[in-house]
Amino acid sequence: MKVFKFGGASVKDAPSVRNMAQIIKANLNQPLVVIVSAMGKTTNAFERLLDATMQEEDPTEALAAITSFHEQIIYDLGLSSNEELQADIENIYEELENALNKFSSTMGYDYVYDQSVSCGELLSTKIIAAYLAKEGIANTWLDARKVLKTDNTHRQAKVDWGASQAMIRSQVNPMLESGIVISQGFIGSNAKFNTTTLGREGSDFTGAIFATSLNATSLTIWKDVPGVLNADPKKFEKTTLYKQLPYKEAAEMTYYGASVIHPKTIKPLAQKGIPLYVKSFETPEDEGTIIEECQVPNLAPAIIHKDKQTVISFKISDFSFINEHHIHMIFDHVKRLNLSINLMQNSAITFTICMDDDPKRREQLRTALMEEFSIYYNEGLEMITVKNYNQATIDELMIDKQIIIEQRSRNNFQMVYKKLLSDEVKK
């Protein structure tokens, strides 16, 4: 059997859903599980709705944007008269309302985020399941929260692999006897059946969880790009398509921030030897990229860009040296605040980290450590990592940039920088 994962861009409107249905129709020769994200930019819309609720602002406009968006797709797909679908949609909006009404200082933002933003995936999959049935594609809708079990860490939940694999096998295999299975990416539930989420863009990871639990022959992620490219085509003019990638290379690319695949996706697939295909939903007949256990000589340098970076330096103020005790102290608070370090560097009296900008948690980190260190930070920076670099690539990337941090290893080059303004370049 196969597992397909369709992201938000692949189901952003009615024509996209129809295109998805055609891809599914062409792959009904064996059992199929389809994992689907929220439609288009719906997750952003749900986040705006939650923010309005938090700020005690009128949420009517934010909610109307969500409802009208989905209503238009339902109408365009010819599903407006589907009474069962309408009842399901009403139940999801009732679930959303109940979640937003629970917001309080005791429940906290992360908890309510998971209960409310997860409704985007529920809406998406209910609509798609109804449309596929209308098109004669037998399917069963599965609430991922009933089978994908996690701990209590809201917005970054850790998977309970034993429980999840057992429940996915026991529930999905019987469903596949009567057609394909449609389920949600990104969401799960804890032991108390409260909704949890796997982190932004976590639907890829969901696909890997289902694929490994069911011993699938492959996982295919359908994207708006022809496969895995060596750089983001939205940020770099010249890109190269990788037709084949080893698991290790792909995993390292995601670790450094490559956005084409969620970072946690590769490991479970590699452990079971399940190939991952990354293909274009716009040209599904093209081969795309296959990620598997292999060796590929002379790989093109992979260029990974991350914006909104902050560099924080912790300086010893008593003329002693940075030691393991100081680094452990910093790491302890980084872990407590659930922050991720993208790069680190130390000198005799200073330890420096680069991380995704998060003003609230950055301030919490500073407050926790201000008695031990003099703390300085630079925000509004960008970061580039080049895997399998060559000097010509580095020279080209350094043009018009003020380098804040630069690091090289045998295979990787990293730099944190600030873009120079045009008048600064002239000087």
Secondary structure, DSSP 8 states (H G I E B T S, - for coil): -EEEEE-GGGGSSHHHHHHHHHHHHTTTTS-EEEEE--STTHHHHHHHHHHHHHTT---HHHHHHHHHHHHHHHHHTT-TT-HHHHHHHHHHHHHHHHHHHT-STTT-HHHHHHHHHTHHHHHHHHHHHHHHHHTT--EEE--GGGT-BB-S-TTS--B-HHHHHHHHHHHHHHHGGGSEEEEESSEEE-TT--EEE--TTTHHHHHHHHHHHTT-SEEEEEESSSSEESS-TTT-S---EESEEEHHHHHHHHHTT-TTS-TTSHHHHHHHT--EEEEESSSTTS--EEEES---SS---EEEEEEEEEEEEEE-SSS----HHHHHHHHHHHHHTT--EEEEEE-SSEEEEEEE--HHHHHHHHHHHTTT-EEEEEEEEEEEEEET--HHHHHHHTTTEEEEEEEE-SSEEEEEEEE--HHHHH-
